Amino acid sequence: MNTSSIFWGFLFGAFGLGFFVYGKKQRAVVPLVCGLALMVFPYFIANTILLVVIGVALIAIPWFVKI
């Protein structure tokens, strides 16, 4: 694990915590699940470019999927 992976993982984890808390308070499933995924997925992805692509996609999902 290099420094950039740690930085991006921390950044996506912070966004994930925000989505998770928002989804829990609003009882919205999509932000809750995306927040949980954003907090967990950096542990399993070693490639920095793939980490950023997946993270940006997970951040964008709540704006496009309204359930």
Secondary structure, DSSP 8 states (H G I E B T S, - for coil): --HHHHHHHHHHHHHHHHHHHHHHHHT-HHHHHHHHHHHHGGGT---HHHHHHHHHHHHHHHHH---
